[in-house]
Amino acid sequence: MTEHVYPALFAFFVWWFSTGIIMYLDGLPKRTFRWSMLGATIILVVCLWGLATTANDTSIRGAYLAFTFGLLAWGWQEMSFYMGYVTGPRSEPCPDGCSGWRRFGYAVQTCLWHELAIVVAAIAIIWLTWGGANQVGTWTFLMLLAMKLSAKLNVFLGVRNLDEEFLPEHLGFLKSYLTKKPMNLLFPISVTISTVVAVILGQKALVADASAFEAAGHTFLTVLLAFAILEHWFLVLPVPGAALWYWSLASRNSGKRSEVEVQNHEKMVVHGPLGYVYQDEVLDHDQGDEHDHGHDHRHAHDLDVALGLKSWSTALAGSFDASRLRPLLEKIAAGDFGEVDRVKGIARAGSGWVQFGVVGGRATMAAVAAKDDETARVVAIGKSVDEDGLLAAFKTAGIKPALA
């Protein structure tokens, strides 16, 4: 019995803990991502080497190592996507009214490079272990690939629980590609096929004359597939399946200002240098008297001090060329103008309007239909804000009208 119990417990722990660690690292400040990815890349190289060296190791030790290498190699794929390093050519929300194959095409574009990276990694692992007697690591990676693809298709087509809280903010635009409904037609097909495969693997693990290597290897794969199936069921059942990893969300309020604090700060009064007031994420001209104006300024200042935040705002003149505005936003996201947590703004672009921002270390831009009395403006909030640098940069980016 121990030849099955220990591998089952090991498979569950490594799968659960590694998933949580990736979510935890994704929630840390963006400045930590490069170090997390460096560590993950080193681990990936070690895993590829390990898969190659254990390809002919049919001991129980070889089964444990191959499974671990395959699982951790998959971890690099997940981390590179959720940290925004390997995603796709599209980083904008799904346009309103978009449906059918057009919507599917846009969704594929959001993660195209990620999917191609997975294919390349799968080919590399198959090549490294080709002809070897120990294929546990290879099948671990391929099983994760298949079940992840199934889960993506299901949340695209529609499920009850989208677990949107686990999406890092810089990937928030992906929420527009998810569909919330009780179930879709692919779901029963996905769980039926995967359940049949799990039963077959379980039977192989329980064969009386199976070697310790075969029993452990098939147990690893059976347990991994069983939990992947359980994750699928959590997508449609009225139960909080994501509670398994809620502990990993702690990093989103650790070592940095809480996003709630930043949002609350935005909803308070932030006095700008040109006499404008930001409130509830909207910029309105202050029509109050001087007494109220001074009170607003003191309120904003006190809030800044309490949260350790600074705010800067200005009206914008001219029409912005998107090709010049986006590089500026990316520089802000990279920290060229201080430690800025969030930027939000709206400006003219050609004959229309564009809403732009920096959130979670990622620049965003989208065309919007502005109100008749709309005023072009921008606000930046963070621990340190280079006000003079931002003012000069925005003036430069908007000094000439954009070409229609």
The 8 nearest C-alpha neighbors of each residue, nearest first, counted from 0:
[[1, 2, 3, 4, 5, 205, 214, 6],
 [0, 2, 4, 3, 5, 6, 7, 215],
 [3, 1, 0, 4, 5, 215, 214, 211],
 [2, 4, 1, 6, 0, 5, 7, 218],
 [5, 3, 1, 7, 6, 2, 8, 0],
 [4, 6, 8, 7, 3, 1, 9, 2],
 [5, 7, 9, 3, 8, 4, 215, 10],
 [8, 6, 4, 10, 5, 9, 222, 3],
 [9, 7, 11, 5, 10, 6, 12, 4],
 [8, 10, 6, 12, 7, 11, 5, 13],
 [11, 9, 7, 13, 8, 12, 219, 6],
 [10, 12, 8, 14, 9, 13, 15, 7],
 [11, 13, 15, 9, 14, 10, 16, 8],
 [12, 14, 16, 10, 15, 11, 17, 9],
 [15, 13, 11, 12, 17, 16, 10, 18],
 [16, 14, 12, 18, 13, 17, 11, 19],
 [15, 17, 19, 13, 18, 12, 14, 20],
 [16, 18, 20, 19, 14, 15, 13, 21],
 [19, 17, 21, 15, 16, 20, 14, 22],
 [18, 20, 22, 16, 247, 17, 21, 244],
 [19, 21, 23, 17, 22, 18, 16, 24],
 [20, 22, 24, 18, 23, 19, 78, 25],
 [23, 21, 25, 19, 20, 24, 247, 18],
 [22, 24, 247, 20, 26, 21, 25, 250],
 [23, 25, 21, 26, 27, 22, 20, 35],
 [26, 24, 22, 23, 27, 82, 21, 81],
 [25, 27, 251, 250, 23, 24, 22, 167],
 [26, 28, 24, 250, 25, 251, 29, 31],
 [29, 27, 30, 31, 255, 26, 32, 254],
 [28, 30, 31, 32, 360, 27, 359, 33],
 [29, 31, 28, 32, 33, 27, 34, 333],
 [32, 30, 29, 34, 33, 28, 35, 27],
 [33, 31, 35, 29, 34, 30, 36, 82],
 [32, 34, 36, 35, 31, 37, 30, 29],
 [35, 33, 37, 36, 32, 31, 38, 30],
 [34, 36, 32, 38, 37, 33, 39, 31],
 [37, 35, 39, 33, 38, 34, 40, 32],
 [36, 38, 34, 40, 35, 39, 33, 41],
 [37, 39, 35, 41, 36, 40, 34, 42],
 [40, 38, 36, 42, 41, 37, 75, 43],
 [41, 39, 43, 37, 42, 38, 36, 44],
 [40, 42, 38, 44, 43, 39, 37, 45],
 [41, 43, 39, 45, 40, 44, 46, 38],
 [44, 42, 40, 46, 72, 41, 45, 39],
 [43, 45, 47, 41, 46, 42, 48, 40],
 [44, 46, 42, 48, 43, 47, 49, 41],
 [47, 45, 68, 49, 43, 48, 44, 50],
 [48, 46, 50, 44, 49, 45, 43, 51],
 [47, 49, 45, 51, 46, 50, 44, 52],
 [50, 48, 46, 52, 47, 51, 45, 53],
 [51, 49, 47, 53, 48, 52, 65, 54],
 [50, 52, 127, 48, 54, 49, 128, 53],
 [51, 53, 49, 50, 54, 48, 55, 56],
 [54, 52, 56, 50, 55, 51, 61, 49],
 [53, 55, 131, 133, 128, 51, 52, 56],
 [56, 54, 131, 132, 133, 53, 57, 52],
 [57, 55, 53, 61, 58, 54, 133, 132],
 [58, 56, 61, 212, 133, 55, 59, 132],
 [57, 59, 61, 60, 212, 56, 62, 211],
 [58, 60, 212, 62, 61, 211, 63, 57],
 [61, 59, 63, 58, 62, 64, 57, 212],
 [60, 62, 58, 56, 64, 59, 63, 57],
 [63, 61, 59, 65, 60, 64, 216, 212],
 [64, 62, 60, 66, 61, 65, 67, 59],
 [63, 65, 67, 61, 66, 62, 68, 60],
 [64, 66, 136, 68, 62, 67, 63, 135],
 [67, 65, 136, 69, 63, 64, 68, 135],
 [66, 68, 64, 70, 65, 69, 71, 63],
 [67, 69, 46, 65, 71, 66, 70, 72],
 [70, 68, 136, 140, 72, 66, 67, 139],
 [69, 71, 67, 73, 72, 68, 66, 140],
 [72, 70, 74, 73, 68, 69, 67, 75],
 [73, 71, 43, 69, 74, 70, 75, 68],
 [72, 74, 70, 71, 76, 75, 140, 69],
 [73, 75, 71, 77, 72, 76, 78, 70],
 [76, 74, 78, 73, 77, 72, 39, 79],
 [77, 75, 73, 74, 79, 78, 80, 117],
 [78, 76, 74, 80, 75, 79, 81, 73],
 [77, 79, 75, 81, 80, 76, 82, 21],
 [80, 78, 84, 85, 76, 82, 77, 81],
 [81, 79, 85, 83, 86, 77, 78, 82],
 [82, 80, 78, 83, 79, 77, 25, 167],
 [83, 81, 79, 80, 84, 25, 78, 32],
 [82, 84, 80, 81, 85, 86, 79, 170],
 [85, 83, 79, 82, 80, 86, 81, 78],
 [86, 84, 80, 113, 79, 83, 112, 87],
 [85, 87, 110, 113, 80, 112, 83, 109],
 [88, 86, 110, 109, 111, 112, 108, 89],
 [87, 89, 108, 109, 90, 111, 86, 112],
 [90, 88, 109, 108, 87, 91, 105, 110],
 [91, 89, 109, 88, 92, 172, 87, 363],
 [90, 92, 89, 172, 93, 365, 363, 364],
 [93, 91, 172, 175, 94, 173, 90, 176],
 [92, 94, 175, 176, 95, 91, 97, 105],
 [95, 93, 97, 92, 96, 102, 91, 175],
 [96, 94, 97, 93, 92, 98, 175, 102],
 [95, 97, 94, 98, 93, 102, 99, 101],
 [98, 96, 95, 102, 94, 101, 93, 99],
 [99, 97, 102, 101, 96, 100, 103, 95],
 [100, 98, 101, 102, 103, 97, 104, 96],
 [99, 101, 103, 102, 104, 98, 105, 97],
 [100, 102, 104, 103, 99, 98, 105, 97],
 [101, 103, 98, 105, 104, 100, 99, 97],
 [104, 102, 100, 106, 101, 105, 107, 99],
 [105, 103, 101, 107, 106, 102, 100, 108],
 [104, 106, 108, 102, 107, 103, 101, 109],
 [107, 105, 103, 109, 108, 104, 102, 176],
 [108, 106, 104, 109, 105, 111, 110, 103],
 [107, 109, 111, 105, 89, 106, 87, 110],
 [108, 110, 87, 89, 106, 107, 90, 111],
 [109, 111, 87, 86, 113, 108, 107, 112],
 [112, 110, 87, 108, 114, 113, 107, 109],
 [113, 111, 87, 115, 86, 114, 110, 85],
 [114, 112, 86, 116, 110, 85, 111, 115],
 [115, 113, 117, 111, 116, 112, 110, 118],
 [114, 116, 118, 112, 117, 113, 119, 111],
 [117, 115, 113, 119, 114, 118, 112, 120],
 [118, 116, 120, 114, 115, 119, 121, 113],
 [117, 119, 115, 121, 116, 120, 122, 114],
 [118, 120, 116, 122, 117, 121, 123, 115],
 [121, 119, 123, 117, 118, 122, 116, 124],
 [122, 120, 118, 124, 123, 119, 117, 125],
 [121, 123, 125, 119, 120, 124, 126, 118],
 [122, 124, 120, 126, 121, 125, 127, 119],
 [125, 123, 127, 121, 126, 122, 120, 128],
 [124, 126, 122, 128, 123, 127, 129, 121],
 [125, 127, 129, 123, 124, 128, 122, 121],
 [128, 126, 124, 51, 125, 129, 123, 50],
 [127, 129, 54, 125, 131, 51, 126, 124],
 [130, 128, 126, 131, 125, 127, 54, 124],
 [129, 131, 128, 132, 54, 55, 133, 134],
 [132, 130, 54, 55, 128, 133, 129, 134],
 [131, 133, 55, 54, 134, 130, 57, 56],
 [134, 132, 54, 55, 131, 135, 57, 56],
 [133, 135, 137, 136, 138, 132, 54, 131],
 [136, 134, 138, 137, 133, 66, 65, 216],
 [137, 135, 69, 65, 66, 139, 138, 134],
 [136, 138, 134, 140, 139, 135, 69, 141],
 [137, 139, 141, 135, 140, 136, 142, 134],
 [140, 138, 136, 142, 137, 141, 69, 135],
 [139, 141, 69, 143, 137, 138, 142, 73],
 [142, 140, 144, 138, 143, 139, 145, 137],
 [141, 143, 145, 139, 144, 140, 138, 146],
 [144, 142, 140, 146, 141, 145, 147, 139],
 [143, 145, 141, 147, 142, 146, 148, 140],
 [146, 144, 142, 148, 143, 147, 141, 149],
 [147, 145, 149, 143, 148, 144, 150, 142],
 [146, 148, 150, 144, 149, 145, 143, 151],
 [149, 147, 151, 145, 146, 150, 144, 152],
 [148, 150, 146, 152, 147, 151, 153, 145],
 [149, 151, 147, 153, 148, 152, 146, 154],
 [152, 150, 148, 154, 153, 149, 155, 147],
 [153, 151, 155, 149, 150, 154, 156, 148],
 [152, 154, 150, 156, 155, 151, 157, 149],
 [155, 153, 157, 151, 156, 158, 177, 152],
 [154, 156, 177, 152, 153, 157, 178, 151],
 [157, 155, 153, 154, 178, 183, 152, 158],
 [156, 158, 178, 154, 179, 180, 155, 183],
 [159, 157, 182, 180, 179, 181, 235, 154],
 [158, 160, 181, 235, 180, 179, 234, 161],
 [161, 159, 234, 162, 158, 235, 179, 233],
 [160, 162, 163, 159, 154, 158, 234, 179],
 [163, 161, 164, 160, 165, 241, 166, 234],
 [162, 164, 165, 161, 166, 174, 160, 171],
 [165, 163, 162, 166, 167, 161, 248, 168],
 [164, 166, 163, 162, 167, 22, 248, 241],
 [165, 167, 163, 164, 170, 168, 171, 81],
 [168, 166, 170, 169, 165, 171, 26, 25],
 [167, 169, 171, 170, 359, 166, 358, 172],
 [168, 170, 359, 361, 171, 167, 358, 360],
 [171, 169, 168, 172, 167, 173, 166, 81],
 [170, 172, 168, 173, 169, 174, 166, 167],
 [171, 173, 92, 174, 170, 91, 175, 90],
 [174, 172, 171, 175, 176, 170, 92, 177],
 [175, 173, 177, 176, 172, 171, 163, 92],
 [174, 176, 173, 93, 177, 92, 172, 178],
 [177, 175, 174, 173, 93, 106, 155, 178],
 [178, 176, 155, 174, 154, 175, 179, 157],
 [179, 177, 157, 155, 156, 154, 180, 158],
 [178, 180, 157, 158, 159, 177, 161, 181],
 [179, 181, 158, 159, 157, 182, 178, 183],
 [182, 180, 159, 158, 235, 179, 157, 183],
 [183, 181, 158, 180, 157, 235, 159, 186],
 [184, 182, 185, 157, 186, 156, 158, 153],
 [183, 185, 186, 187, 182, 188, 156, 153],
 [186, 184, 188, 183, 187, 189, 153, 156],
 [185, 187, 189, 188, 184, 183, 153, 190],
 [188, 186, 190, 189, 185, 191, 184, 183],
 [187, 189, 191, 185, 186, 190, 192, 184],
 [190, 188, 186, 187, 191, 192, 185, 193],
 [189, 191, 193, 187, 192, 188, 194, 228],
 [192, 190, 194, 188, 193, 189, 187, 195],
 [191, 193, 195, 194, 189, 190, 188, 196],
 [192, 194, 196, 190, 195, 191, 197, 189],
 [195, 193, 197, 191, 196, 192, 190, 198],
 [194, 196, 198, 192, 197, 193, 191, 199],
 [195, 197, 193, 199, 194, 198, 200, 192],
 [198, 196, 194, 200, 221, 195, 199, 201],
 [197, 199, 201, 195, 200, 196, 202, 194],
 [200, 198, 196, 202, 201, 197, 195, 203],
 [201, 199, 203, 197, 202, 198, 221, 217],
 [202, 200, 198, 204, 203, 199, 221, 197],
 [201, 203, 205, 199, 204, 200, 198, 206],
 [202, 204, 200, 206, 201, 205, 199, 217],
 [203, 205, 214, 217, 201, 202, 218, 206],
 [206, 204, 202, 203, 207, 201, 214, 209],
 [207, 205, 203, 209, 208, 204, 202, 214],
 [206, 208, 209, 205, 204, 210, 203, 214],
 [207, 209, 206, 210, 205, 214, 211, 213],
 [210, 208, 206, 207, 213, 214, 211, 204],
 [209, 211, 213, 212, 214, 208, 215, 207],
 [212, 210, 214, 213, 59, 215, 2, 209],
 [213, 211, 59, 215, 210, 58, 214, 57],
 [212, 214, 216, 210, 215, 211, 209, 217],
 [213, 215, 204, 211, 217, 212, 216, 209],
 [216, 214, 218, 212, 213, 217, 6, 211],
 [217, 215, 213, 219, 218, 62, 214, 135],
 [216, 218, 204, 220, 219, 214, 215, 200],
 [219, 217, 221, 215, 216, 220, 204, 214],
 [220, 218, 216, 217, 222, 221, 10, 6],
 [219, 221, 223, 217, 218, 222, 224, 139],
 [220, 222, 218, 224, 197, 223, 219, 200],
 [223, 221, 225, 224, 219, 220, 7, 218],
 [222, 224, 220, 226, 225, 221, 219, 227],
 [223, 225, 227, 221, 222, 226, 220, 228],
 [226, 224, 222, 228, 227, 223, 221, 229],
 [227, 225, 229, 228, 223, 224, 230, 222],
 [226, 228, 224, 230, 229, 225, 223, 231],
 [229, 227, 231, 225, 226, 230, 224, 190],
 [230, 228, 226, 232, 231, 227, 225, 233],
 [231, 229, 233, 227, 228, 232, 226, 234],
 [230, 232, 228, 234, 229, 233, 227, 150],
 [233, 231, 229, 234, 230, 235, 236, 228],
 [232, 234, 230, 240, 236, 231, 235, 229],
 [233, 235, 160, 232, 231, 158, 159, 236],
 [234, 236, 159, 233, 158, 232, 160, 181],
 [235, 237, 233, 238, 232, 234, 159, 160],
 [238, 236, 235, 239, 159, 233, 160, 234],
 [237, 239, 236, 240, 233, 235, 160, 241],
 [240, 238, 241, 242, 237, 233, 160, 236],
 [239, 241, 233, 242, 238, 243, 230, 234],
 [240, 242, 243, 239, 244, 245, 162, 233],
 [243, 241, 245, 244, 240, 239, 246, 238],
 [244, 242, 241, 245, 240, 246, 15, 239],
 [245, 243, 246, 242, 247, 19, 241, 248],
 [244, 246, 242, 247, 248, 243, 241, 249],
 [245, 247, 244, 248, 249, 19, 243, 242],
 [246, 248, 23, 19, 245, 249, 244, 22],
 [249, 247, 250, 246, 245, 251, 23, 26],
 [248, 250, 251, 247, 246, 252, 253, 23],
 [251, 249, 253, 26, 252, 27, 248, 23],
 [250, 252, 26, 249, 248, 253, 27, 257],
 [251, 253, 257, 250, 249, 255, 256, 254],
 [254, 252, 250, 255, 251, 249, 27, 256],
 [255, 253, 252, 256, 27, 250, 28, 251],
 [256, 254, 253, 252, 257, 28, 251, 27],
 [257, 255, 258, 252, 260, 254, 261, 253],
 [256, 258, 252, 260, 259, 255, 261, 251],
 [257, 259, 261, 260, 262, 256, 252, 251],
 [260, 258, 262, 257, 261, 263, 256, 264],
 [259, 261, 263, 257, 258, 262, 264, 256],
 [262, 260, 264, 258, 259, 263, 265, 257],
 [261, 263, 265, 259, 264, 260, 258, 266],
 [264, 262, 260, 266, 265, 261, 259, 267],
 [263, 265, 261, 267, 262, 266, 260, 302],
 [266, 264, 262, 263, 267, 280, 261, 279],
 [265, 267, 279, 278, 263, 264, 280, 262],
 [268, 266, 264, 265, 278, 269, 263, 279],
 [267, 269, 278, 299, 277, 295, 276, 270],
 [268, 270, 277, 299, 276, 267, 271, 310],
 [271, 269, 276, 296, 275, 268, 299, 274],
 [270, 272, 312, 275, 273, 274, 313, 311],
 [273, 271, 274, 313, 312, 270, 275, 311],
 [274, 272, 271, 275, 313, 314, 312, 270],
 [273, 275, 271, 272, 276, 270, 285, 284],
 [276, 274, 284, 271, 273, 285, 270, 283],
 [275, 277, 270, 269, 283, 282, 285, 268],
 [278, 276, 282, 269, 281, 268, 280, 283],
 [277, 279, 266, 280, 268, 281, 267, 276],
 [280, 278, 266, 281, 265, 277, 267, 282],
 [279, 281, 278, 265, 266, 277, 282, 343],
 [282, 280, 278, 279, 277, 283, 276, 266],
 [283, 281, 277, 276, 278, 275, 284, 280],
 [284, 282, 276, 285, 275, 281, 277, 278],
 [285, 283, 275, 276, 286, 282, 274, 277],
 [284, 286, 287, 275, 276, 283, 274, 292],
 [285, 287, 284, 288, 283, 292, 291, 289],
 [288, 286, 285, 291, 292, 289, 290, 284],
 [289, 287, 290, 291, 292, 286, 285, 293],
 [288, 290, 292, 291, 293, 287, 294, 286],
 [291, 289, 293, 292, 288, 294, 287, 295],
 [290, 292, 294, 293, 288, 289, 287, 295],
 [293, 291, 289, 295, 290, 294, 288, 296],
 [292, 294, 296, 290, 295, 291, 289, 297],
 [293, 295, 291, 297, 296, 292, 298, 290],
 [296, 294, 298, 292, 293, 297, 268, 291],
 [295, 297, 293, 299, 294, 298, 270, 300],
 [296, 298, 300, 294, 299, 295, 301, 293],
 [299, 297, 295, 301, 296, 300, 294, 302],
 [300, 298, 302, 296, 269, 297, 301, 268],
 [299, 301, 297, 303, 302, 298, 296, 304],
 [302, 300, 304, 298, 303, 299, 297, 305],
 [303, 301, 305, 299, 300, 304, 306, 298],
 [304, 302, 308, 300, 306, 301, 305, 309],
 [303, 305, 307, 301, 302, 306, 300, 308],
 [306, 304, 302, 303, 307, 301, 308, 300],
 [307, 305, 308, 303, 304, 302, 260, 256],
 [306, 308, 304, 303, 305, 382, 309, 381],
 [309, 307, 382, 303, 381, 306, 304, 380],
 [308, 310, 381, 303, 382, 380, 383, 384],
 [309, 311, 380, 379, 381, 308, 312, 269],
 [312, 310, 379, 378, 271, 386, 380, 309],
 [313, 311, 378, 271, 377, 379, 272, 310],
 [312, 314, 377, 376, 271, 273, 272, 315],
 [313, 315, 376, 375, 377, 316, 273, 312],
 [316, 314, 376, 375, 313, 346, 317, 377],
 [315, 317, 397, 314, 318, 375, 398, 394],
 [318, 316, 397, 400, 398, 319, 399, 315],
 [317, 319, 400, 347, 348, 401, 397, 349],
 [320, 318, 397, 348, 401, 347, 321, 400],
 [319, 321, 401, 323, 322, 348, 324, 318],
 [322, 320, 324, 323, 325, 319, 348, 401],
 [321, 323, 320, 324, 325, 326, 319, 401],
 [324, 322, 321, 320, 325, 326, 396, 327],
 [323, 325, 321, 327, 326, 322, 396, 320],
 [324, 326, 328, 327, 323, 322, 321, 329],
 [327, 325, 329, 328, 324, 323, 330, 322],
 [328, 326, 330, 324, 325, 329, 331, 323],
 [329, 327, 331, 325, 330, 326, 362, 332],
 [328, 330, 332, 326, 331, 327, 362, 333],
 [331, 329, 333, 327, 328, 332, 335, 326],
 [330, 332, 328, 334, 329, 333, 335, 336],
 [333, 331, 360, 329, 330, 334, 361, 357],
 [332, 334, 330, 331, 335, 329, 360, 336],
 [333, 335, 331, 337, 332, 336, 338, 330],
 [336, 334, 331, 330, 337, 333, 332, 338],
 [337, 335, 385, 334, 331, 384, 388, 389],
 [338, 336, 384, 383, 334, 385, 339, 335],
 [337, 339, 383, 382, 334, 381, 384, 340],
 [338, 340, 381, 337, 341, 380, 384, 383],
 [341, 339, 381, 380, 338, 358, 342, 359],
 [340, 342, 358, 357, 380, 339, 379, 381],
 [341, 343, 379, 356, 357, 378, 380, 358],
 [344, 342, 356, 378, 377, 355, 379, 341],
 [343, 345, 377, 355, 376, 354, 356, 378],
 [344, 346, 354, 375, 376, 353, 355, 377],
 [347, 345, 375, 353, 352, 348, 376, 354],
 [346, 348, 352, 318, 351, 319, 353, 349],
 [349, 347, 319, 318, 352, 351, 353, 320],
 [348, 350, 403, 401, 351, 402, 318, 347],
 [349, 351, 348, 403, 352, 347, 318, 401],
 [352, 350, 348, 349, 347, 353, 368, 366],
 [351, 353, 347, 348, 367, 346, 366, 369],
 [352, 354, 366, 367, 346, 365, 345, 348],
 [355, 353, 345, 365, 364, 344, 366, 367],
 [356, 354, 364, 344, 363, 343, 345, 353],
 [355, 357, 343, 342, 363, 362, 344, 358],
 [356, 358, 362, 342, 341, 361, 363, 332],
 [359, 357, 341, 360, 361, 169, 356, 362],
 [358, 360, 169, 168, 361, 357, 29, 340],
 [359, 361, 332, 358, 29, 357, 169, 362],
 [362, 360, 357, 169, 358, 359, 332, 363],
 [363, 361, 357, 328, 329, 356, 332, 358],
 [362, 364, 356, 355, 357, 361, 365, 91],
 [365, 363, 355, 354, 356, 353, 362, 366],
 [364, 366, 354, 353, 367, 355, 363, 91],
 [365, 367, 353, 352, 354, 364, 368, 351],
 [368, 366, 353, 352, 369, 354, 365, 351],
 [367, 369, 352, 370, 366, 351, 353, 354],
 [368, 370, 367, 373, 352, 371, 351, 372],
 [371, 369, 373, 372, 368, 374, 367, 352],
 [370, 372, 373, 369, 374, 368, 352, 351],
 [371, 373, 370, 374, 369, 375, 283, 284],
 [374, 372, 370, 371, 369, 375, 345, 282],
 [375, 373, 376, 372, 314, 346, 282, 345],
 [374, 376, 346, 315, 345, 314, 373, 347],
 [375, 377, 314, 315, 344, 345, 313, 374],
 [376, 378, 344, 312, 343, 313, 314, 345],
 [377, 379, 312, 343, 311, 342, 344, 313],
 [378, 380, 342, 311, 310, 341, 312, 343],
 [381, 379, 310, 341, 309, 340, 339, 342],
 [382, 380, 339, 340, 308, 309, 383, 338],
 [381, 383, 308, 338, 309, 307, 339, 384],
 [382, 384, 338, 337, 381, 309, 339, 385],
 [383, 385, 337, 386, 339, 336, 381, 338],
 [386, 384, 336, 388, 337, 387, 389, 383],
 [385, 387, 389, 388, 384, 390, 311, 336],
 [388, 386, 390, 389, 385, 391, 392, 384],
 [387, 389, 391, 385, 386, 390, 392, 336],
 [390, 388, 392, 386, 391, 387, 393, 385],
 [389, 391, 387, 393, 392, 388, 386, 394],
 [392, 390, 394, 388, 389, 393, 395, 387],
 [393, 391, 389, 395, 394, 390, 388, 396],
 [394, 392, 396, 395, 390, 391, 389, 397],
 [393, 395, 391, 397, 392, 396, 398, 390],
 [394, 396, 392, 398, 393, 397, 391, 399],
 [397, 395, 393, 394, 398, 323, 324, 392],
 [398, 396, 319, 394, 317, 395, 399, 318],
 [397, 399, 395, 394, 396, 317, 400, 316],
 [400, 398, 397, 401, 317, 318, 319, 396],
 [401, 399, 318, 317, 319, 402, 398, 397],
 [402, 400, 320, 349, 319, 318, 403, 348],
 [401, 403, 349, 400, 320, 348, 318, 350],
 [402, 349, 401, 350, 348, 400, 351, 320]]
